[in-house]
């Protein structure tokens, strides 16, 4: 039976900035448009965090059953390590999905019932990342879906539930958020590239190869902060988010100097820190611009 500490580790807390950052930026955009609504913002945060935990447990369950996690470099996996059974981890995933569903229904009641359909699509995407008969995470499509759901869907959705609109500002600021979260996935898959290739998991890193993947990782930060700078031309307070740019230098340096295995865990943590810092600063800058 897995210990509480192992269950927490299985929830992959290092990935949680990917859930928080879009809500911070979407809320900042809502505030910039004089539409900030605290109850809706908090519910959006609960939905995002619960979905992130759910997809992490779902991935643990699916990858563990397929044997992809049998020989890992990174943090332990509950099923792959034998600490928990697939049924137990599946139950944990379903509980997290249930929390997201309840919070999502409350959010829909506050804003629009169309969100029920959006939530259903998000849950389906979360499950089929590594689950089901044709997981898209095994077909080099993980980065595309991560960008869409953690960028435009999460950021614009957070703004929508507070303002009732889909403003161009929210769409624009969703781009750097999505790119930074894609960078987290890229370095995660770079770390696992050998094991994934051996297990037949065809991630983008496996498809592109080691060297190109490292360059893509660095390029994502460059483009993300370039978009922030472009947004700042119209809303100068958004430029405060560029203060997070220096935080990207350590993980980029680690990746570009051909670090491997456990050394890339630090780069993963660094990418998460950049994402969270950028989300907080960009959200605050947008709010001040209003």
Phi and psi restraints in degrees (value plus and minus 20) as a CYANA .aco file:
   2 UNK   PHI     -87.6   -47.6
   2 UNK   PSI     124.9   164.9
   3 UNK   PHI    -100.4   -60.4
   3 UNK   PSI     143.1   183.1
   4 UNK   PHI     -75.2   -35.2
   4 UNK   PSI     -59.1   -19.1
   5 UNK   PHI     -83.7   -43.7
   5 UNK   PSI     -57.3   -17.3
   6 UNK   PHI     -89.9   -49.9
   6 UNK   PSI     -55.9   -15.9
   7 UNK   PHI     -85.5   -45.5
   7 UNK   PSI     -59.1   -19.1
   8 UNK   PHI     -84.8   -44.8
   8 UNK   PSI     -64.4   -24.4
   9 UNK   PHI     -82.0   -42.0
   9 UNK   PSI     -57.1   -17.1
  10 UNK   PHI     -86.2   -46.2
  10 UNK   PSI     -44.4    -4.4
  11 UNK   PHI     -95.0   -55.0
  11 UNK   PSI     -28.6    11.4
  12 UNK   PHI      36.0    76.0
  12 UNK   PSI      45.6    85.6
  13 UNK   PHI     -78.6   -38.6
  13 UNK   PSI     -43.6    -3.6
  14 UNK   PHI     -85.7   -45.7
  14 UNK   PSI     -38.1     1.9
  15 UNK   PHI    -110.2   -70.2
  15 UNK   PSI     -27.4    12.6
  16 UNK   PHI     -85.4   -45.4
  16 UNK   PSI     -47.4    -7.4
  17 UNK   PHI     -75.2   -35.2
  17 UNK   PSI     -47.5    -7.5
  18 UNK   PHI     -86.8   -46.8
  18 UNK   PSI     -42.5    -2.5
  19 UNK   PHI    -109.0   -69.0
  19 UNK   PSI     -54.9   -14.9
  20 UNK   PHI     -98.0   -58.0
  20 UNK   PSI     -63.7   -23.7
  21 UNK   PHI     -76.8   -36.8
  21 UNK   PSI     -66.6   -26.6
  22 UNK   PHI     -81.2   -41.2
  22 UNK   PSI     -55.8   -15.8
  23 UNK   PHI     -88.8   -48.8
  23 UNK   PSI     -60.1   -20.1
  24 UNK   PHI     -82.2   -42.2
  24 UNK   PSI     -64.5   -24.5
  25 UNK   PHI     -90.5   -50.5
  25 UNK   PSI     -62.9   -22.9
  26 UNK   PHI     -82.4   -42.4
  26 UNK   PSI     -57.1   -17.1
  27 UNK   PHI     -89.3   -49.3
  27 UNK   PSI     -58.3   -18.3
  28 UNK   PHI     -81.5   -41.5
  28 UNK   PSI     -60.7   -20.7
  29 UNK   PHI     -84.5   -44.5
  29 UNK   PSI     -59.1   -19.1
  30 UNK   PHI     -83.5   -43.5
  30 UNK   PSI     -62.5   -22.5
  31 UNK   PHI     -84.1   -44.1
  31 UNK   PSI     -57.7   -17.7
  32 UNK   PHI     -81.7   -41.7
  32 UNK   PSI     -45.7    -5.7
  33 UNK   PHI    -122.5   -82.5
  33 UNK   PSI      -3.2    36.8
  34 UNK   PHI      39.5    79.5
  34 UNK   PSI      15.7    55.7
  35 UNK   PHI    -142.4  -102.4
  35 UNK   PSI      -5.0    35.0
  36 UNK   PHI     -77.4   -37.4
  36 UNK   PSI     111.1   151.1
  37 UNK   PHI    -157.1  -117.1
  37 UNK   PSI      87.4   127.4
  38 UNK   PHI     -79.2   -39.2
  38 UNK   PSI     -67.8   -27.8
  39 UNK   PHI     -77.3   -37.3
  39 UNK   PSI     -63.8   -23.8
  40 UNK   PHI     -86.0   -46.0
  40 UNK   PSI     -59.3   -19.3
  41 UNK   PHI     -83.0   -43.0
  41 UNK   PSI     -63.0   -23.0
  42 UNK   PHI     -87.1   -47.1
  42 UNK   PSI     -60.1   -20.1
  43 UNK   PHI     -85.1   -45.1
  43 UNK   PSI     -59.3   -19.3
  44 UNK   PHI     -81.7   -41.7
  44 UNK   PSI     -57.7   -17.7
  45 UNK   PHI     -86.1   -46.1
  45 UNK   PSI     -61.4   -21.4
  46 UNK   PHI     -82.7   -42.7
  46 UNK   PSI     -64.7   -24.7
  47 UNK   PHI     -79.3   -39.3
  47 UNK   PSI     -66.7   -26.7
  48 UNK   PHI     -83.7   -43.7
  48 UNK   PSI     -65.4   -25.4
  49 UNK   PHI     -85.9   -45.9
  49 UNK   PSI     -63.4   -23.4
  50 UNK   PHI     -84.6   -44.6
  50 UNK   PSI     -61.1   -21.1
  51 UNK   PHI     -85.4   -45.4
  51 UNK   PSI     -57.7   -17.7
  52 UNK   PHI     -84.6   -44.6
  52 UNK   PSI     -65.2   -25.2
  53 UNK   PHI     -83.5   -43.5
  53 UNK   PSI     -60.8   -20.8
  54 UNK   PHI     -81.5   -41.5
  54 UNK   PSI     -66.4   -26.4
  55 UNK   PHI     -87.5   -47.5
  55 UNK   PSI     -52.3   -12.3
  56 UNK   PHI     -85.9   -45.9
  56 UNK   PSI     -64.7   -24.7
  57 UNK   PHI     -87.5   -47.5
  57 UNK   PSI     -58.4   -18.4
  58 UNK   PHI     -83.4   -43.4
  58 UNK   PSI     -60.7   -20.7
  59 UNK   PHI     -84.8   -44.8
  59 UNK   PSI     -60.6   -20.6
  60 UNK   PHI     -79.2   -39.2
  60 UNK   PSI     -64.6   -24.6
  61 UNK   PHI     -83.6   -43.6
  61 UNK   PSI     -70.3   -30.3
  62 UNK   PHI     -90.1   -50.1
  62 UNK   PSI     -65.8   -25.8
  63 UNK   PHI     -85.3   -45.3
  63 UNK   PSI     -57.3   -17.3
  64 UNK   PHI     -83.9   -43.9
  64 UNK   PSI     -62.2   -22.2
  65 UNK   PHI     -86.7   -46.7
  65 UNK   PSI     -53.2   -13.2
  66 UNK   PHI    -100.7   -60.7
  66 UNK   PSI     -32.8     7.2
  67 UNK   PHI      66.3   106.3
  67 UNK   PSI     -12.2    27.8
  68 UNK   PHI     -86.9   -46.9
  68 UNK   PSI     -50.9   -10.9
  69 UNK   PHI    -112.7   -72.7
  69 UNK   PSI      -7.8    32.2
  70 UNK   PHI     -84.7   -44.7
  70 UNK   PSI     -51.7   -11.7
  71 UNK   PHI    -154.3  -114.3
  71 UNK   PSI      67.5   107.5
  72 UNK   PHI    -126.7   -86.7
  72 UNK   PSI     130.9   170.9
  73 UNK   PHI    -112.9   -72.9
  73 UNK   PSI     -55.0   -15.0
  74 UNK   PHI    -102.0   -62.0
  74 UNK   PSI    -183.6  -143.6
  75 UNK   PHI     -76.8   -36.8
  75 UNK   PSI     137.9   177.9
  76 UNK   PHI     -81.6   -41.6
  76 UNK   PSI     134.7   174.7
  77 UNK   PHI    -138.8   -98.8
  77 UNK   PSI     120.3   160.3
  78 UNK   PHI     -84.0   -44.0
  78 UNK   PSI     -69.0   -29.0
  79 UNK   PHI     -94.9   -54.9
  79 UNK   PSI     -65.8   -25.8
  80 UNK   PHI     -80.5   -40.5
  80 UNK   PSI     -53.4   -13.4
  81 UNK   PHI    -105.4   -65.4
  81 UNK   PSI     -33.1     6.9
  82 UNK   PHI      65.2   105.2
  82 UNK   PSI     -14.1    25.9
  83 UNK   PHI     -91.1   -51.1
  83 UNK   PSI     -46.3    -6.3
  84 UNK   PHI    -163.7  -123.7
  84 UNK   PSI     136.0   176.0
  85 UNK   PHI    -102.5   -62.5
  85 UNK   PSI     138.8   178.8
  86 UNK   PHI     -75.5   -35.5
  86 UNK   PSI     -57.6   -17.6
  87 UNK   PHI     -84.8   -44.8
  87 UNK   PSI     -59.9   -19.9
  88 UNK   PHI     -85.8   -45.8
  88 UNK   PSI     -62.9   -22.9
  89 UNK   PHI     -89.7   -49.7
  89 UNK   PSI     -56.4   -16.4
  90 UNK   PHI     -82.2   -42.2
  90 UNK   PSI     -60.4   -20.4
  91 UNK   PHI     -81.5   -41.5
  91 UNK   PSI     -62.6   -22.6
  92 UNK   PHI     -81.8   -41.8
  92 UNK   PSI     -61.2   -21.2
  93 UNK   PHI     -83.5   -43.5
  93 UNK   PSI     -63.6   -23.6
  94 UNK   PHI     -85.6   -45.6
  94 UNK   PSI     -55.8   -15.8
  95 UNK   PHI     -84.2   -44.2
  95 UNK   PSI     -62.7   -22.7
  96 UNK   PHI     -85.6   -45.6
  96 UNK   PSI     -60.3   -20.3
  97 UNK   PHI     -80.8   -40.8
  97 UNK   PSI     -57.9   -17.9
  98 UNK   PHI     -84.6   -44.6
  98 UNK   PSI     -61.8   -21.8
  99 UNK   PHI     -81.1   -41.1
  99 UNK   PSI     -64.9   -24.9
 100 UNK   PHI     -81.7   -41.7
 100 UNK   PSI     -59.6   -19.6
 101 UNK   PHI     -85.6   -45.6
 101 UNK   PSI     -63.8   -23.8
 102 UNK   PHI     -84.7   -44.7
 102 UNK   PSI     -66.3   -26.3
 103 UNK   PHI     -84.1   -44.1
 103 UNK   PSI     -56.6   -16.6
 104 UNK   PHI     -85.5   -45.5
 104 UNK   PSI     -59.0   -19.0
 105 UNK   PHI     -84.3   -44.3
 105 UNK   PSI     -60.1   -20.1
 106 UNK   PHI     -83.7   -43.7
 106 UNK   PSI     -59.8   -19.8
 107 UNK   PHI     -86.0   -46.0
 107 UNK   PSI     -60.4   -20.4
 108 UNK   PHI     -83.2   -43.2
 108 UNK   PSI     -58.6   -18.6
 109 UNK   PHI     -83.9   -43.9
 109 UNK   PSI     -51.6   -11.6
 110 UNK   PHI     -99.2   -59.2
 110 UNK   PSI     -47.0    -7.0
 111 UNK   PHI    -143.1  -103.1
 111 UNK   PSI     -95.2   -55.2
 112 UNK   PHI    -171.4  -131.4
 112 UNK   PSI     117.8   157.8
 113 UNK   PHI     -92.7   -52.7
 113 UNK   PSI     -30.5     9.5
 114 UNK   PHI     -82.1   -42.1
 114 UNK   PSI     -42.0    -2.0
 115 UNK   PHI     -84.6   -44.6
 115 UNK   PSI     -42.2    -2.2
 116 UNK   PHI     -82.0   -42.0
 116 UNK   PSI     -62.7   -22.7
 117 UNK   PHI     -86.5   -46.5
 117 UNK   PSI     -61.2   -21.2
 118 UNK   PHI     -82.2   -42.2
 118 UNK   PSI     -63.8   -23.8
 119 UNK   PHI     -82.0   -42.0
 119 UNK   PSI     -59.6   -19.6
 120 UNK   PHI     -83.0   -43.0
 120 UNK   PSI     -60.7   -20.7
 121 UNK   PHI     -85.0   -45.0
 121 UNK   PSI     -61.4   -21.4
 122 UNK   PHI     -81.2   -41.2
 122 UNK   PSI     -63.1   -23.1
 123 UNK   PHI     -86.3   -46.3
 123 UNK   PSI     -59.9   -19.9
 124 UNK   PHI     -83.1   -43.1
 124 UNK   PSI     -61.0   -21.0
 125 UNK   PHI     -86.0   -46.0
 125 UNK   PSI     -57.7   -17.7
 126 UNK   PHI     -83.5   -43.5
 126 UNK   PSI     -63.1   -23.1
 127 UNK   PHI     -91.4   -51.4
 127 UNK   PSI     -62.1   -22.1
 128 UNK   PHI    -103.8   -63.8
 128 UNK   PSI     -15.9    24.1
 129 UNK   PHI     -78.2   -38.2
 129 UNK   PSI     -69.1   -29.1
 130 UNK   PHI    -147.2  -107.2
 130 UNK   PSI     -22.1    17.9
 131 UNK   PHI    -122.6   -82.6
 131 UNK   PSI     151.7   191.7
 132 UNK   PHI      61.4   101.4
 132 UNK   PSI     158.9   198.9
 133 UNK   PHI     -94.4   -54.4
 133 UNK   PSI     -40.8    -0.8
 134 UNK   PHI    -157.5  -117.5
 134 UNK   PSI      48.3    88.3
 135 UNK   PHI     -84.8   -44.8
 135 UNK   PSI     107.6   147.6
 136 UNK   PHI     -92.9   -52.9
 136 UNK   PSI     -39.9     0.1
 137 UNK   PHI     -86.0   -46.0
 137 UNK   PSI     -38.7     1.3
 138 UNK   PHI    -114.0   -74.0
 138 UNK   PSI     -16.2    23.8
 139 UNK   PHI    -145.4  -105.4
 139 UNK   PSI      10.7    50.7
 140 UNK   PHI      39.4    79.4
 140 UNK   PSI       7.3    47.3
 141 UNK   PHI    -131.1   -91.1
 141 UNK   PSI     -17.6    22.4
 142 UNK   PHI     -77.7   -37.7
 142 UNK   PSI     -65.1   -25.1
 143 UNK   PHI     -84.0   -44.0
 143 UNK   PSI     -56.6   -16.6
 144 UNK   PHI     -83.4   -43.4
 144 UNK   PSI     -68.2   -28.2
 145 UNK   PHI     -88.2   -48.2
 145 UNK   PSI     -58.3   -18.3
 146 UNK   PHI     -82.0   -42.0
 146 UNK   PSI     -64.1   -24.1
 147 UNK   PHI     -80.5   -40.5
 147 UNK   PSI     -66.5   -26.5
 148 UNK   PHI     -83.7   -43.7
 148 UNK   PSI     -68.6   -28.6
 149 UNK   PHI    -101.6   -61.6
 149 UNK   PSI     -51.9   -11.9
 150 UNK   PHI    -111.5   -71.5
 150 UNK   PSI     -36.0     4.0
 151 UNK   PHI    -116.2   -76.2
 151 UNK   PSI    -118.4   -78.4
 152 UNK   PHI     -75.1   -35.1
 152 UNK   PSI     -67.4   -27.4
 153 UNK   PHI     -83.0   -43.0
 153 UNK   PSI     -68.5   -28.5
 154 UNK   PHI     -91.9   -51.9
 154 UNK   PSI     -66.5   -26.5
 155 UNK   PHI     -90.1   -50.1
 155 UNK   PSI     -72.9   -32.9
 156 UNK   PHI     -84.6   -44.6
 156 UNK   PSI     -56.8   -16.8
 157 UNK   PHI     -82.6   -42.6
 157 UNK   PSI     -60.8   -20.8
 158 UNK   PHI     -83.9   -43.9
 158 UNK   PSI     -60.2   -20.2
 159 UNK   PHI     -86.5   -46.5
 159 UNK   PSI     -61.5   -21.5
 160 UNK   PHI     -81.7   -41.7
 160 UNK   PSI     -63.3   -23.3
 161 UNK   PHI     -88.1   -48.1
 161 UNK   PSI     -35.0     5.0
 162 UNK   PHI    -120.7   -80.7
 162 UNK   PSI     -49.8    -9.8
 163 UNK   PHI    -131.5   -91.5
 163 UNK   PSI     -40.6    -0.6
 164 UNK   PHI      56.1    96.1
 164 UNK   PSI      -6.9    33.1
 165 UNK   PHI    -151.7  -111.7
 165 UNK   PSI     146.9   186.9
 166 UNK   PHI    -139.4   -99.4
 166 UNK   PSI      60.9   100.9
 167 UNK   PHI     -97.9   -57.9
 167 UNK   PSI     131.9   171.9
 168 UNK   PHI     -81.3   -41.3
 168 UNK   PSI     -52.1   -12.1
 169 UNK   PHI     -79.2   -39.2
 169 UNK   PSI     -65.2   -25.2
 170 UNK   PHI     -84.1   -44.1
 170 UNK   PSI     -59.2   -19.2
 171 UNK   PHI     -82.8   -42.8
 171 UNK   PSI     -63.9   -23.9
 172 UNK   PHI     -83.4   -43.4
 172 UNK   PSI     -66.3   -26.3
 173 UNK   PHI     -96.9   -56.9
 173 UNK   PSI     -32.3     7.7
 174 UNK   PHI     -91.3   -51.3
 174 UNK   PSI     -42.6    -2.6
 175 UNK   PHI     -86.2   -46.2
 175 UNK   PSI     -73.1   -33.1
 176 UNK   PHI     -82.8   -42.8
 176 UNK   PSI     -54.7   -14.7
 177 UNK   PHI     -82.7   -42.7
 177 UNK   PSI     -68.4   -28.4
 178 UNK   PHI     -80.3   -40.3
 178 UNK   PSI     -61.1   -21.1
 179 UNK   PHI     -85.6   -45.6
 179 UNK   PSI     -60.9   -20.9
 180 UNK   PHI     -86.6   -46.6
 180 UNK   PSI     -56.2   -16.2
 181 UNK   PHI     -92.8   -52.8
 181 UNK   PSI     -53.8   -13.8
 182 UNK   PHI     -80.6   -40.6
 182 UNK   PSI     -57.7   -17.7
 183 UNK   PHI     -80.4   -40.4
 183 UNK   PSI     -56.3   -16.3
 184 UNK   PHI     -81.7   -41.7
 184 UNK   PSI     -64.8   -24.8
 185 UNK   PHI     -86.3   -46.3
 185 UNK   PSI     -59.4   -19.4
 186 UNK   PHI     -81.5   -41.5
 186 UNK   PSI     -66.3   -26.3
 187 UNK   PHI     -91.3   -51.3
 187 UNK   PSI     -51.1   -11.1
 188 UNK   PHI     -83.1   -43.1
 188 UNK   PSI     -65.0   -25.0
 189 UNK   PHI     -92.8   -52.8
 189 UNK   PSI     -48.8    -8.8
 190 UNK   PHI     -83.6   -43.6
 190 UNK   PSI     -63.1   -23.1
 191 UNK   PHI     -79.6   -39.6
 191 UNK   PSI     -56.9   -16.9
 192 UNK   PHI    -117.8   -77.8
 192 UNK   PSI      -7.7    32.3
 193 UNK   PHI     -78.4   -38.4
 193 UNK   PSI     -62.5   -22.5
 194 UNK   PHI     -88.7   -48.7
 194 UNK   PSI     -65.8   -25.8
 195 UNK   PHI     -85.6   -45.6
 195 UNK   PSI     -59.1   -19.1
 196 UNK   PHI     -85.4   -45.4
 196 UNK   PSI     -62.0   -22.0
 197 UNK   PHI     -82.0   -42.0
 197 UNK   PSI     -62.6   -22.6
 198 UNK   PHI     -86.1   -46.1
 198 UNK   PSI     -52.6   -12.6
 199 UNK   PHI    -107.7   -67.7
 199 UNK   PSI     -21.5    18.5
 200 UNK   PHI      62.4   102.4
 200 UNK   PSI      -4.5    35.5
 201 UNK   PHI    -107.5   -67.5
 201 UNK   PSI      86.9   126.9
 202 UNK   PHI    -110.7   -70.7
 202 UNK   PSI      56.1    96.1
 203 UNK   PHI     -98.0   -58.0
 203 UNK   PSI     151.5   191.5
 204 UNK   PHI     -81.4   -41.4
 204 UNK   PSI     -56.1   -16.1
 205 UNK   PHI     -82.7   -42.7
 205 UNK   PSI     -62.5   -22.5
 206 UNK   PHI     -84.0   -44.0
 206 UNK   PSI     -60.3   -20.3
 207 UNK   PHI     -88.2   -48.2
 207 UNK   PSI     -64.2   -24.2
 208 UNK   PHI     -99.8   -59.8
 208 UNK   PSI     -49.8    -9.8
 209 UNK   PHI      75.0   115.0
 209 UNK   PSI     145.0   185.0
 210 UNK   PHI     -79.8   -39.8
 210 UNK   PSI     -73.4   -33.4
 211 UNK   PHI     -85.9   -45.9
 211 UNK   PSI     -65.8   -25.8
 212 UNK   PHI     -85.0   -45.0
 212 UNK   PSI     -58.5   -18.5
 213 UNK   PHI     -80.7   -40.7
 213 UNK   PSI     -59.5   -19.5
 214 UNK   PHI     -83.8   -43.8
 214 UNK   PSI     -60.1   -20.1
 215 UNK   PHI     -88.1   -48.1
 215 UNK   PSI     -58.1   -18.1
 216 UNK   PHI     -81.9   -41.9
 216 UNK   PSI     -62.6   -22.6
 217 UNK   PHI     -76.6   -36.6
 217 UNK   PSI     -69.5   -29.5
 218 UNK   PHI     -84.2   -44.2
 218 UNK   PSI     -61.1   -21.1
 219 UNK   PHI     -83.7   -43.7
 219 UNK   PSI     -51.9   -11.9
 220 UNK   PHI     -81.8   -41.8
 220 UNK   PSI     -58.7   -18.7
 221 UNK   PHI     -87.8   -47.8
 221 UNK   PSI     -61.4   -21.4
 222 UNK   PHI     -80.3   -40.3
 222 UNK   PSI     -68.6   -28.6
 223 UNK   PHI     -87.4   -47.4
 223 UNK   PSI     -60.6   -20.6
 224 UNK   PHI     -79.1   -39.1
 224 UNK   PSI     -67.1   -27.1
 225 UNK   PHI     -95.8   -55.8
 225 UNK   PSI     -44.3    -4.3
 226 UNK   PHI     -85.7   -45.7
 226 UNK   PSI     -60.0   -20.0
 227 UNK   PHI     -86.8   -46.8
 227 UNK   PSI     -59.5   -19.5
 228 UNK   PHI     -78.4   -38.4
 228 UNK   PSI     -64.6   -24.6
 229 UNK   PHI     -81.6   -41.6
 229 UNK   PSI     -59.3   -19.3
 230 UNK   PHI     -85.3   -45.3
 230 UNK   PSI     -61.6   -21.6
 231 UNK   PHI     -81.0   -41.0
 231 UNK   PSI     -57.2   -17.2
 232 UNK   PHI     -85.1   -45.1
 232 UNK   PSI     -36.8     3.2
 233 UNK   PHI     -85.0   -45.0
 233 UNK   PSI     -52.6   -12.6
 234 UNK   PHI    -116.4   -76.4
 234 UNK   PSI     -48.7    -8.7
 235 UNK   PHI    -152.9  -112.9
 235 UNK   PSI      67.4   107.4
 236 UNK   PHI     -74.1   -34.1
 236 UNK   PSI     -51.1   -11.1
 237 UNK   PHI     -82.6   -42.6
 237 UNK   PSI     -43.2    -3.2
 238 UNK   PHI     -84.5   -44.5
 238 UNK   PSI     -42.0    -2.0
 239 UNK   PHI     -85.2   -45.2
 239 UNK   PSI     -35.4     4.6
 240 UNK   PHI     -80.0   -40.0
 240 UNK   PSI     -45.2    -5.2
 241 UNK   PHI     -85.3   -45.3
 241 UNK   PSI     -40.1    -0.1
 242 UNK   PHI     -87.6   -47.6
 242 UNK   PSI     -35.0     5.0
 243 UNK   PHI     -83.1   -43.1
 243 UNK   PSI     -40.8    -0.8
 244 UNK   PHI    -101.6   -61.6
 244 UNK   PSI     -34.7     5.3
 245 UNK   PHI     -76.9   -36.9
 245 UNK   PSI     -62.8   -22.8
 246 UNK   PHI     -79.8   -39.8
 246 UNK   PSI     -43.7    -3.7
 247 UNK   PHI     -87.0   -47.0
 247 UNK   PSI     -38.5     1.5
 248 UNK   PHI     -98.9   -58.9
 248 UNK   PSI     -36.0     4.0
 249 UNK   PHI     -83.9   -43.9
 249 UNK   PSI     -65.4   -25.4
 250 UNK   PHI     -80.2   -40.2
 250 UNK   PSI     -69.4   -29.4
 251 UNK   PHI     -84.9   -44.9
 251 UNK   PSI     -56.6   -16.6
 252 UNK   PHI     -85.6   -45.6
 252 UNK   PSI     -62.4   -22.4
 253 UNK   PHI     -82.0   -42.0
 253 UNK   PSI     -62.8   -22.8
 254 UNK   PHI     -80.0   -40.0
 254 UNK   PSI     -65.3   -25.3
 255 UNK   PHI     -89.1   -49.1
 255 UNK   PSI     -63.2   -23.2
 256 UNK   PHI     -94.4   -54.4
 256 UNK   PSI     -35.4     4.6
 257 UNK   PHI    -113.5   -73.5
 257 UNK   PSI       0.5    40.5
 258 UNK   PHI      45.5    85.5
 258 UNK   PSI       9.6    49.6
 259 UNK   PHI     -82.4   -42.4
 259 UNK   PSI     129.9   169.9
 260 UNK   PHI    -156.1  -116.1
 260 UNK   PSI     145.0   185.0
 261 UNK   PHI      34.9    74.9
 261 UNK   PSI    -150.3  -110.3
 262 UNK   PHI     -78.1   -38.1
 262 UNK   PSI     -49.6    -9.6
 263 UNK   PHI     -81.0   -41.0
 263 UNK   PSI     -47.8    -7.8
 264 UNK   PHI     -96.3   -56.3
 264 UNK   PSI     -34.0     6.0
 265 UNK   PHI     -83.4   -43.4
 265 UNK   PSI     -57.8   -17.8
 266 UNK   PHI     -84.3   -44.3
 266 UNK   PSI     -58.1   -18.1
 267 UNK   PHI     -85.8   -45.8
 267 UNK   PSI     -56.8   -16.8
 268 UNK   PHI     -83.5   -43.5
 268 UNK   PSI     -64.6   -24.6
 269 UNK   PHI     -82.6   -42.6
 269 UNK   PSI     -61.2   -21.2
 270 UNK   PHI     -83.4   -43.4
 270 UNK   PSI     -61.3   -21.3
 271 UNK   PHI     -83.4   -43.4
 271 UNK   PSI     -58.1   -18.1
 272 UNK   PHI     -84.6   -44.6
 272 UNK   PSI     -60.0   -20.0
 273 UNK   PHI     -84.6   -44.6
 273 UNK   PSI     -63.0   -23.0
 274 UNK   PHI     -79.7   -39.7
 274 UNK   PSI     -63.8   -23.8
 275 UNK   PHI     -82.2   -42.2
 275 UNK   PSI     -66.2   -26.2
 276 UNK   PHI     -86.1   -46.1
 276 UNK   PSI     -65.1   -25.1
 277 UNK   PHI     -83.5   -43.5
 277 UNK   PSI     -62.8   -22.8
 278 UNK   PHI     -84.3   -44.3
 278 UNK   PSI     -62.7   -22.7
 279 UNK   PHI     -81.3   -41.3
 279 UNK   PSI     -63.1   -23.1
 280 UNK   PHI     -87.3   -47.3
 280 UNK   PSI     -65.4   -25.4
 281 UNK   PHI     -90.1   -50.1
 281 UNK   PSI     -61.7   -21.7
 282 UNK   PHI     -86.9   -46.9
 282 UNK   PSI     -60.9   -20.9
 283 UNK   PHI     -81.1   -41.1
 283 UNK   PSI     -64.9   -24.9
 284 UNK   PHI     -85.2   -45.2
 284 UNK   PSI     -62.1   -22.1
 285 UNK   PHI     -82.6   -42.6
 285 UNK   PSI     -61.0   -21.0
 286 UNK   PHI     -84.8   -44.8
 286 UNK   PSI     -62.1   -22.1
 287 UNK   PHI     -81.3   -41.3
 287 UNK   PSI     -61.5   -21.5
 288 UNK   PHI     -87.4   -47.4
 288 UNK   PSI     -49.4    -9.4
 289 UNK   PHI     -89.0   -49.0
 289 UNK   PSI     -38.2     1.8
